[in-house]
């Protein structure tokens, strides 16, 4: 076994666990009270969700909409060109 700096080891998105079987377990969670009926939404009963934004968000979203409308003709040209190339 060789000792190295942690920064010299290869990086990954995984998680490494150092320890043994004698590692102490986490304490048990206390019981969670039930949610009131109708307070939990699933993908099957979600329905529309209404959101309210402040005026600065509305202005920013309108600005983005205008920019996308201006870009749309160019995006259509690129989409057409890509379709022809991919055939």
Biotite code that builds the C-alpha atoms (Angstrom):
import biotite.structure as struc

atoms = struc.array([
    struc.Atom([0.000, 0.000, 0.000], chain_id="A", res_id=1, res_name="UNK", atom_name="CA", element="C"),
    struc.Atom([1.226, 3.468, -0.850], chain_id="A", res_id=2, res_name="UNK", atom_name="CA", element="C"),
    struc.Atom([0.252, 6.775, 0.740], chain_id="A", res_id=3, res_name="UNK", atom_name="CA", element="C"),
    struc.Atom([-0.776, 9.490, -1.748], chain_id="A", res_id=4, res_name="UNK", atom_name="CA", element="C"),
    struc.Atom([-2.417, 12.895, -1.612], chain_id="A", res_id=5, res_name="UNK", atom_name="CA", element="C"),
    struc.Atom([-6.207, 12.787, -2.035], chain_id="A", res_id=6, res_name="UNK", atom_name="CA", element="C"),
    struc.Atom([-5.871, 15.309, -4.893], chain_id="A", res_id=7, res_name="UNK", atom_name="CA", element="C"),
    struc.Atom([-3.681, 12.834, -6.825], chain_id="A", res_id=8, res_name="UNK", atom_name="CA", element="C"),
    struc.Atom([-6.378, 10.143, -6.831], chain_id="A", res_id=9, res_name="UNK", atom_name="CA", element="C"),
    struc.Atom([-8.668, 9.749, -9.848], chain_id="A", res_id=10, res_name="UNK", atom_name="CA", element="C"),
    struc.Atom([-11.985, 11.538, -9.445], chain_id="A", res_id=11, res_name="UNK", atom_name="CA", element="C"),
    struc.Atom([-15.394, 10.022, -9.934], chain_id="A", res_id=12, res_name="UNK", atom_name="CA", element="C"),
    struc.Atom([-18.957, 10.975, -9.125], chain_id="A", res_id=13, res_name="UNK", atom_name="CA", element="C"),
    struc.Atom([-19.330, 7.918, -6.919], chain_id="A", res_id=14, res_name="UNK", atom_name="CA", element="C"),
    struc.Atom([-19.163, 7.844, -3.180], chain_id="A", res_id=15, res_name="UNK", atom_name="CA", element="C"),
    struc.Atom([-16.525, 5.936, -1.252], chain_id="A", res_id=16, res_name="UNK", atom_name="CA", element="C"),
    struc.Atom([-17.147, 4.509, 2.190], chain_id="A", res_id=17, res_name="UNK", atom_name="CA", element="C"),
    struc.Atom([-14.210, 3.843, 4.476], chain_id="A", res_id=18, res_name="UNK", atom_name="CA", element="C"),
    struc.Atom([-15.047, 1.853, 7.546], chain_id="A", res_id=19, res_name="UNK", atom_name="CA", element="C"),
    struc.Atom([-15.994, -1.573, 8.725], chain_id="A", res_id=20, res_name="UNK", atom_name="CA", element="C"),
    struc.Atom([-18.951, -3.484, 10.025], chain_id="A", res_id=21, res_name="UNK", atom_name="CA", element="C"),
    struc.Atom([-18.528, -1.834, 13.387], chain_id="A", res_id=22, res_name="UNK", atom_name="CA", element="C"),
    struc.Atom([-19.534, 1.576, 11.967], chain_id="A", res_id=23, res_name="UNK", atom_name="CA", element="C"),
    struc.Atom([-22.243, 3.050, 14.220], chain_id="A", res_id=24, res_name="UNK", atom_name="CA", element="C"),
    struc.Atom([-25.689, 3.155, 12.673], chain_id="A", res_id=25, res_name="UNK", atom_name="CA", element="C"),
    struc.Atom([-27.745, 6.304, 12.394], chain_id="A", res_id=26, res_name="UNK", atom_name="CA", element="C"),
    struc.Atom([-30.477, 6.825, 14.951], chain_id="A", res_id=27, res_name="UNK", atom_name="CA", element="C"),
    struc.Atom([-33.976, 5.855, 13.902], chain_id="A", res_id=28, res_name="UNK", atom_name="CA", element="C"),
    struc.Atom([-36.179, 8.616, 12.474], chain_id="A", res_id=29, res_name="UNK", atom_name="CA", element="C"),
    struc.Atom([-39.189, 9.583, 14.540], chain_id="A", res_id=30, res_name="UNK", atom_name="CA", element="C"),
    struc.Atom([-42.538, 8.658, 13.008], chain_id="A", res_id=31, res_name="UNK", atom_name="CA", element="C"),
    struc.Atom([-43.810, 11.153, 10.439], chain_id="A", res_id=32, res_name="UNK", atom_name="CA", element="C"),
    struc.Atom([-47.375, 12.355, 10.901], chain_id="A", res_id=33, res_name="UNK", atom_name="CA", element="C"),
    struc.Atom([-49.692, 11.616, 7.972], chain_id="A", res_id=34, res_name="UNK", atom_name="CA", element="C"),
    struc.Atom([-50.250, 14.350, 5.399], chain_id="A", res_id=35, res_name="UNK", atom_name="CA", element="C"),
    struc.Atom([-53.660, 15.977, 5.278], chain_id="A", res_id=36, res_name="UNK", atom_name="CA", element="C"),
    struc.Atom([-55.934, 14.409, 2.670], chain_id="A", res_id=37, res_name="UNK", atom_name="CA", element="C"),
    struc.Atom([-55.494, 15.998, -0.752], chain_id="A", res_id=38, res_name="UNK", atom_name="CA", element="C"),
    struc.Atom([-52.160, 17.631, 0.055], chain_id="A", res_id=39, res_name="UNK", atom_name="CA", element="C"),
    struc.Atom([-50.064, 15.163, -1.948], chain_id="A", res_id=40, res_name="UNK", atom_name="CA", element="C"),
    struc.Atom([-50.099, 15.508, -5.724], chain_id="A", res_id=41, res_name="UNK", atom_name="CA", element="C"),
    struc.Atom([-49.005, 12.715, -7.999], chain_id="A", res_id=42, res_name="UNK", atom_name="CA", element="C"),
    struc.Atom([-48.352, 12.745, -11.718], chain_id="A", res_id=43, res_name="UNK", atom_name="CA", element="C"),
    struc.Atom([-51.810, 11.236, -12.182], chain_id="A", res_id=44, res_name="UNK", atom_name="CA", element="C"),
    struc.Atom([-53.804, 13.878, -10.315], chain_id="A", res_id=45, res_name="UNK", atom_name="CA", element="C"),
    struc.Atom([-51.549, 16.927, -10.731], chain_id="A", res_id=46, res_name="UNK", atom_name="CA", element="C"),
    struc.Atom([-53.669, 19.057, -13.047], chain_id="A", res_id=47, res_name="UNK", atom_name="CA", element="C"),
    struc.Atom([-52.519, 22.552, -13.915], chain_id="A", res_id=48, res_name="UNK", atom_name="CA", element="C"),
    struc.Atom([-50.323, 24.387, -11.437], chain_id="A", res_id=49, res_name="UNK", atom_name="CA", element="C"),
    struc.Atom([-50.783, 28.150, -11.214], chain_id="A", res_id=50, res_name="UNK", atom_name="CA", element="C"),
    struc.Atom([-47.670, 30.169, -10.464], chain_id="A", res_id=51, res_name="UNK", atom_name="CA", element="C"),
    struc.Atom([-47.455, 33.861, -9.733], chain_id="A", res_id=52, res_name="UNK", atom_name="CA", element="C"),
    struc.Atom([-44.292, 35.823, -10.472], chain_id="A", res_id=53, res_name="UNK", atom_name="CA", element="C"),
    struc.Atom([-43.266, 39.313, -9.568], chain_id="A", res_id=54, res_name="UNK", atom_name="CA", element="C"),
    struc.Atom([-43.081, 42.006, -12.268], chain_id="A", res_id=55, res_name="UNK", atom_name="CA", element="C"),
    struc.Atom([-39.317, 41.608, -12.737], chain_id="A", res_id=56, res_name="UNK", atom_name="CA", element="C"),
    struc.Atom([-39.733, 37.906, -13.587], chain_id="A", res_id=57, res_name="UNK", atom_name="CA", element="C"),
    struc.Atom([-42.634, 38.688, -15.933], chain_id="A", res_id=58, res_name="UNK", atom_name="CA", element="C"),
    struc.Atom([-40.485, 41.291, -17.714], chain_id="A", res_id=59, res_name="UNK", atom_name="CA", element="C"),
    struc.Atom([-37.544, 38.882, -18.003], chain_id="A", res_id=60, res_name="UNK", atom_name="CA", element="C"),
    struc.Atom([-39.777, 36.100, -19.369], chain_id="A", res_id=61, res_name="UNK", atom_name="CA", element="C"),
    struc.Atom([-41.305, 38.482, -21.919], chain_id="A", res_id=62, res_name="UNK", atom_name="CA", element="C"),
    struc.Atom([-37.806, 39.524, -22.993], chain_id="A", res_id=63, res_name="UNK", atom_name="CA", element="C"),
    struc.Atom([-36.832, 35.874, -23.486], chain_id="A", res_id=64, res_name="UNK", atom_name="CA", element="C"),
    struc.Atom([-40.038, 35.249, -25.482], chain_id="A", res_id=65, res_name="UNK", atom_name="CA", element="C"),
    struc.Atom([-39.239, 38.185, -27.796], chain_id="A", res_id=66, res_name="UNK", atom_name="CA", element="C"),
    struc.Atom([-35.658, 36.936, -28.291], chain_id="A", res_id=67, res_name="UNK", atom_name="CA", element="C"),
    struc.Atom([-36.873, 33.406, -29.076], chain_id="A", res_id=68, res_name="UNK", atom_name="CA", element="C"),
    struc.Atom([-39.386, 34.780, -31.574], chain_id="A", res_id=69, res_name="UNK", atom_name="CA", element="C"),
    struc.Atom([-36.535, 36.645, -33.281], chain_id="A", res_id=70, res_name="UNK", atom_name="CA", element="C"),
    struc.Atom([-34.380, 33.494, -33.343], chain_id="A", res_id=71, res_name="UNK", atom_name="CA", element="C"),
    struc.Atom([-37.135, 31.190, -34.601], chain_id="A", res_id=72, res_name="UNK", atom_name="CA", element="C"),
    struc.Atom([-36.494, 31.766, -38.361], chain_id="A", res_id=73, res_name="UNK", atom_name="CA", element="C"),
    struc.Atom([-32.784, 31.004, -37.903], chain_id="A", res_id=74, res_name="UNK", atom_name="CA", element="C"),
    struc.Atom([-33.555, 27.944, -35.804], chain_id="A", res_id=75, res_name="UNK", atom_name="CA", element="C"),
    struc.Atom([-35.914, 26.688, -38.534], chain_id="A", res_id=76, res_name="UNK", atom_name="CA", element="C"),
    struc.Atom([-33.126, 27.109, -41.120], chain_id="A", res_id=77, res_name="UNK", atom_name="CA", element="C"),
    struc.Atom([-30.695, 25.152, -38.952], chain_id="A", res_id=78, res_name="UNK", atom_name="CA", element="C"),
    struc.Atom([-33.281, 22.424, -38.296], chain_id="A", res_id=79, res_name="UNK", atom_name="CA", element="C"),
    struc.Atom([-33.906, 22.079, -42.047], chain_id="A", res_id=80, res_name="UNK", atom_name="CA", element="C"),
    struc.Atom([-30.168, 21.968, -42.804], chain_id="A", res_id=81, res_name="UNK", atom_name="CA", element="C"),
    struc.Atom([-29.565, 19.327, -40.148], chain_id="A", res_id=82, res_name="UNK", atom_name="CA", element="C"),
    struc.Atom([-32.367, 17.157, -41.513], chain_id="A", res_id=83, res_name="UNK", atom_name="CA", element="C"),
    struc.Atom([-30.806, 17.218, -44.983], chain_id="A", res_id=84, res_name="UNK", atom_name="CA", element="C"),
    struc.Atom([-27.343, 16.414, -43.631], chain_id="A", res_id=85, res_name="UNK", atom_name="CA", element="C"),
    struc.Atom([-28.598, 13.516, -41.574], chain_id="A", res_id=86, res_name="UNK", atom_name="CA", element="C"),
    struc.Atom([-30.292, 11.836, -44.564], chain_id="A", res_id=87, res_name="UNK", atom_name="CA", element="C"),
])
